[in-house]
């Protein structure tokens, strides 16, 4: 099914074409038609499944431009996701004249957001806390809201936003359309759906079948005291270009990042205790290639959508199969392949078995590479680099040096390799 087949305005179709989107993803194909008909929807889908467009297109289709009061509100757990969702909506609505979309979140001066709100906004994308702040200040009224979207609902609840979400929903008209999108559907979400949705259609798209076959998954069992050394060996052996390392706790994130820095890896970290300004700075470094390894907790990485991540490393075994699927789904985007590593200590075996049994694709168990294997691979890399240099550069001056020392050239070459390995 293509976007051209949808019963939506030509402006939106043209803008989607400008974005290079033509064929609907499974969540878009299943969710957009019932949303366009006015149904409430619960959509279960992972990051990277195209769910933003699944709600953005129907929301845009309902906007009445002459009315400059908020008509749709999308709630997201983090500033990063707010910015990303608002950007996608603006792109999809770029051909709609005078459309106004505003992202509201903490960490940005509230005065600037207030001024924009007072001029008139059609769609609000915000974190629950900042939305409540604007409501209490009298900057934002929700009486004209026709569409409410809870994006990454499970994460918002996990971050303690339930009271804020219910307060916001209570201030919107009862006849609104309520759309709920989440990677997992715990009991708390079912309760919100029961209390605030009307006969919602439940749509589930499993990325397990869709994405995981493109991801080669390896599990490495080890003693807990060998985990960090095992991690560094994996990074060396697999010549990691861009890696995201997941830990279960902030303490673990700090430990891994600190010790990787000591080993001279280009690494930084994000977790919930950091200020938004610090997190933004780290994310820009990762996006711009100033660092190639990011260590994060699940919540801090929620909404993180970076292309070309080639390796996901689970330093800690996640709590359940859904969390595992969500983590590794950040590699192998757009038809590419990816690697996922899982370091499993003795006290994590039961969690690992749950993930293995609850996952549709094969996790291959392997031994961690030995120090000798790491050394062999690094030396081969030096030789490969030397061959590339010899092929592309004029080395006659250096060839003469070798000729003049021909009786010793093997020892000289060995000495040069040793120098390169030790520097």
C-alpha positions in Angstrom: 0.0 0.0 0.0 1.4 3.4 -1.0 0.7 6.9 0.6 -1.0 7.8 -2.7 -3.7 5.3 -1.9 -4.7 7.0 1.3 -7.7 9.3 1.5 -5.7 12.4 2.5 -5.1 15.8 1.1 -2.8 16.4 -1.9 -0.7 18.8 0.3 0.1 16.0 2.7 0.7 13.5 -0.1 3.1 16.0 -1.8 5.0 16.7 1.4 5.4 12.9 2.1 6.7 12.5 -1.4 9.2 15.3 -0.7 10.4 13.3 2.3 11.1 10.3 0.0 8.3 8.2 1.6 6.1 6.1 -0.8 5.2 2.7 0.7 3.5 2.4 4.1 5.2 0.5 6.9 3.0 -2.2 8.6 2.1 0.1 11.5 1.1 2.9 9.1 -0.9 0.5 6.9 -2.8 -0.9 9.9 -3.2 2.3 12.0 -3.8 5.2 9.5 -7.2 4.1 8.0 -9.0 3.5 11.4 -7.5 6.8 12.8 -8.7 8.7 9.7 -12.2 7.2 10.4 -12.1 8.7 13.9 -11.4 5.5 15.9 -9.4 5.6 19.1 -6.3 3.4 18.6 -3.8 1.5 20.7 -0.7 0.9 18.6 2.0 -1.4 19.8 5.2 -0.9 17.8 8.9 -0.4 18.4 11.1 2.6 17.7 11.9 2.8 14.0 8.7 1.2 12.8 7.3 4.4 11.3 4.7 5.1 14.0 5.3 8.8 14.1 3.8 9.1 10.6 1.1 6.7 11.6 -0.4 9.4 13.8 1.1 12.5 12.2 -0.8 12.1 8.9 -4.3 11.7 10.4 -3.7 14.5 12.9 -2.6 16.9 10.1 -5.6 15.8 8.0 -8.0 17.1 10.8 -6.4 20.5 11.3 -8.5 23.6 10.5 -6.0 26.3 9.7 -8.2 29.4 10.3 -8.5 28.3 13.9 -5.3 29.3 15.6 -5.9 27.6 18.9 -4.4 24.1 19.7 -6.3 21.3 18.0 -4.0 18.4 18.7 -1.5 17.6 21.5 1.2 14.9 21.3 2.8 13.9 24.6 6.3 12.4 24.6 8.6 11.3 27.5 11.7 13.2 26.5 12.9 16.4 25.0 14.7 14.5 22.2 11.6 12.7 21.2 9.5 15.9 21.3 12.0 17.6 18.9 12.0 14.6 16.6 8.2 14.2 16.5 7.7 17.9 16.0 10.2 17.9 13.1 8.5 15.0 11.4 5.1 16.6 11.7 6.4 19.9 10.3 7.9 18.0 7.3 4.6 16.1 6.6 2.7 19.4 6.9 5.2 21.5 5.0 2.8 22.1 2.1 0.0 23.2 4.4 0.1 27.0 4.4 0.3 28.8 7.8 0.5 25.5 9.8 2.0 26.1 13.2 3.6 23.3 15.2 5.3 23.9 18.6 7.5 21.6 20.7 7.3 22.5 24.4 9.8 20.8 26.9 12.0 21.6 29.9 15.5 22.9 29.4 14.3 25.7 27.1 13.3 29.2 28.3 9.6 29.1 29.0 9.2 32.7 27.8 10.0 31.9 24.2 7.4 29.1 24.2 4.9 31.4 25.8 5.3 34.0 23.1 4.7 31.4 20.3 1.7 30.0 22.1 0.1 33.4 22.4 0.5 34.0 18.6 -1.4 30.8 17.9 -0.4 27.2 17.4 -2.3 24.3 15.8 -0.3 21.3 17.1 1.5 21.0 20.4 4.2 18.4 20.9 5.4 18.3 24.6 6.6 16.6 27.6 3.9 16.2 30.3 5.7 18.3 32.9 6.2 21.3 30.6 2.6 21.1 29.2 1.2 21.2 32.8 3.5 24.2 33.5 2.0 26.1 30.5 -1.6 25.1 31.5 -1.0 26.4 35.1 0.5 29.7 33.8 -2.6 30.2 31.7 -0.6 30.0 28.4 -2.3 26.9 27.1 -6.0 26.0 26.9 -7.1 22.5 25.7 -10.8 23.2 25.1 -10.3 23.0 21.3 -8.3 19.8 21.3 -9.7 17.2 18.9 -6.7 14.7 18.9 -4.5 13.5 21.8 -1.5 11.3 21.2 0.4 9.5 23.9 3.7 8.5 22.2 6.0 6.0 24.0 3.3 5.7 26.7 5.1 3.0 28.6 8.2 5.2 29.1 6.1 8.2 30.2 4.5 6.0 32.9 7.9 4.5 33.9 9.2 8.0 34.3 6.4 8.9 36.7 4.3 11.0 34.4 1.0 9.2 35.1 -0.6 12.0 37.2 0.4 14.7 34.7 -1.0 12.6 31.8 -4.3 12.1 33.5 -4.5 15.8 34.5 -3.9 16.8 30.8 -6.4 14.3 29.5 -9.0 15.5 32.0 -8.7 19.0 30.6 -9.4 18.0 27.0 -13.0 17.6 25.5 -14.6 14.2 26.1 -15.3 13.8 22.4 -11.6 14.0 21.5 -9.9 11.2 19.6 -7.2 9.5 21.8 -4.3 7.6 20.2 -1.9 5.6 22.3 1.4 4.3 21.0 3.8 2.1 23.0 6.5 -0.4 22.6 5.0 -2.5 25.4 1.5 -2.6 26.9 1.8 -3.1 30.7 -1.2 -3.0 33.0 -1.0 0.7 33.7 -1.4 1.5 30.0 -4.5 -0.8 29.9 -6.0 1.2 32.7 -5.4 4.5 30.9 -6.9 3.0 27.8 -9.9 1.9 29.7 -10.4 5.2 31.4 -9.7 7.6 28.6 -10.4 5.8 25.3 -13.6 4.8 23.6 -13.7 1.3 22.1 -10.1 1.5 20.9 -8.8 -0.7 18.1 -5.7 -2.6 19.2 -3.0 -2.8 16.6 0.2 -4.7 17.2 3.2 -4.8 14.8 6.0 -7.1 15.9 9.4 -5.8 14.9 10.8 -9.2 16.1 9.9 -10.8 12.7 10.4 -7.6 10.7 13.8 -6.3 11.9 15.7 -8.9 13.9 16.6 -11.3 11.0 18.8 -8.4 9.8 20.6 -8.4 13.1 23.2 -11.0 13.9 22.9 -11.6 17.6 25.7 -13.0 19.9 25.6 -13.8 23.6 28.9 -14.1 25.6 28.7 -15.7 29.0 31.4 -14.6 31.4 32.2 -13.9 35.1 31.0 -10.6 36.3 34.6 -9.5 37.0 35.5 -10.3 33.3 32.7 -8.2 31.8 34.5 -5.0 31.2 37.6 -6.6 29.6 35.2 -8.7 27.5 33.5 -5.5 26.3 36.8 -3.9 25.2 37.9 -7.0 23.4 34.6 -7.1 21.5 35.0 -3.5 20.5 38.5 -4.2 19.2 37.8 -7.5 17.4 34.7 -6.3 15.6 36.3 -3.0 14.6 33.3 -1.0 15.9 32.5 2.2 13.9 29.4 3.5 15.8 28.2 1.6 18.9 25.4 2.1 21.5 26.1 0.4 24.8 23.1 -0.3 27.1 23.3 -0.6 30.9 20.4 -1.2 33.4 21.5 1.5 35.9 23.0 5.0 36.0 25.8 3.6 38.2 26.7 1.0 35.5 26.6 3.7 32.8 29.1 5.8 34.8 31.4 2.8 35.4 31.5 1.7 31.8 31.9 5.2 30.3 34.6 6.2 32.9 36.7 3.0 32.3 36.3 3.2 28.5 37.7 6.7 28.6 40.7 5.4 30.6 41.3 3.0 27.7 41.3 5.9 25.3 38.0 5.1 23.5 36.0 8.0 22.1 33.0 7.6 24.4 30.5 9.5 26.4 27.3 8.7 28.3 23.7 9.8 29.0 21.3 9.0 31.8 18.4 10.5 33.7 20.5 12.4 36.3 22.1 14.6 33.7 20.7 18.0 32.9 19.0 18.4 29.5 21.8 20.7 28.4 24.5 18.1 29.1 22.5 15.3 27.3 22.0 17.5 24.2 25.7 18.2 24.1 26.5 14.5 24.3 24.0 13.6 21.7 25.4 16.2 19.3 28.9 14.7 19.8 27.5 11.3 18.9 25.6 12.5 15.9 28.5 14.5 14.6 31.0 11.7 14.9 33.1 13.4 17.7 32.5 10.2 19.7 31.7 6.8 18.3 30.5 5.0 21.5 27.6 6.1 23.6 26.7 4.4 26.9 23.1 4.9 28.0 20.2 3.7 30.1 16.9 2.7 28.4 15.1 5.8 29.5 17.8 8.2 28.4 18.0 6.6 25.0 14.3 6.5 24.5 13.4 8.3 21.2 17.0 8.2 20.1 17.0 7.5 16.4 20.5 7.6 14.9 21.3 6.2 11.6 24.2 3.9 10.9 24.6 2.4 14.4 26.3 -0.8 13.5 26.6 -2.5 16.9 24.3 -2.6 20.0 26.0 -3.9 23.1 24.0 -5.0 26.1 26.5 -4.6 28.9 23.7 -5.6 31.3 21.1 -8.1 30.4 17.7 -6.2 30.0 14.8 -7.0 32.3 12.6 -8.7 29.7 12.4 -9.7 26.0 10.5 -6.5 24.9 13.3 -4.3 26.3 15.9 -6.4 24.5 14.0 -6.2 21.2 13.6 -2.4 21.7 17.3 -2.0 22.4 18.7 -4.0 19.5 16.1 -2.4 17.1 18.3 0.7 16.9 20.7 -1.0 14.5 19.9 -2.5 11.1 17.7 0.5 10.1 16.5 1.0 6.5 17.3 -2.5 5.3 20.9 -2.4 6.6 22.5 -5.2 8.7 23.7 -4.9 12.3 25.2 -6.7 15.2 23.9 -7.1 18.7 26.0 -8.4 21.6 24.8 -9.5 25.0 27.2 -9.9 27.9 25.8 -12.4 30.4 27.2 -12.9 33.9 26.2 -15.8 36.1 23.5 -13.9 38.0 21.9 -12.9 34.7 21.4 -16.4 33.3 17.7 -16.6 34.1 17.0 -13.2 32.4 19.0 -14.3 29.4 17.0 -17.6 29.1 13.8 -15.6 29.2 15.0 -13.4 26.4 16.2 -16.3 24.4 12.9 -18.2 24.8 10.8 -15.1 24.1 12.7 -14.0 21.0 11.8 -15.2 17.5 15.3 -15.2 16.1 18.4 -17.1 17.1 20.9 -15.7 19.6 24.2 -17.4 19.0 26.3 -18.2 22.1 30.0 -17.6 21.6 33.1 -17.4 23.8 34.6 -14.0 24.3 37.7 -13.4 22.1 41.0 -14.1 23.9 43.7 -11.5 24.3 45.7 -13.5 21.6 42.9 -13.2 19.1 42.6 -9.5 19.8 46.4 -9.0 19.2 46.2 -11.1 15.9 43.3 -9.0 14.6 45.0 -5.7 15.5 48.2 -6.7 13.8 46.3 -7.8 10.7 44.6 -4.3 10.7 48.0 -2.6 10.8 49.2 -4.7 7.8 45.9 -4.0 5.9 46.5 -0.2 6.5 50.1 -0.5 5.4 49.0 -2.3 2.2 46.4 0.4 1.4 49.1 3.1 2.0 51.6 1.3 -0.3 48.9 1.1 -3.0 47.9 4.8 -2.9 51.1 6.6 -1.9 54.6 7.2 -3.5 56.9 5.3 -1.1 60.1 5.2 -3.2 62.1 7.2 -0.6 61.2 4.6 2.1 61.7 1.7 -0.2 65.3 2.8 -0.7 65.8 2.8 3.1 64.6 -0.9 3.2 66.8 -1.8 0.2 69.8 -0.3 2.1 69.0 -2.5 5.1 67.9 -5.6 3.1 69.7 -8.0 5.4 67.5 -6.9 8.3 64.2 -6.0 6.6 62.2 -8.7 8.4 63.3 -7.6 11.8 62.8 -3.9 10.8 59.2 -4.7 9.7 58.5 -6.7 12.9 59.9 -3.8 15.0 57.7 -1.3 13.2 54.6 -3.4 13.9 55.6 -3.7 17.6 56.0 0.1 17.8 52.6 0.7 16.2 50.9 -1.7 18.6 52.5 -0.2 21.7 51.9 3.5 20.8 
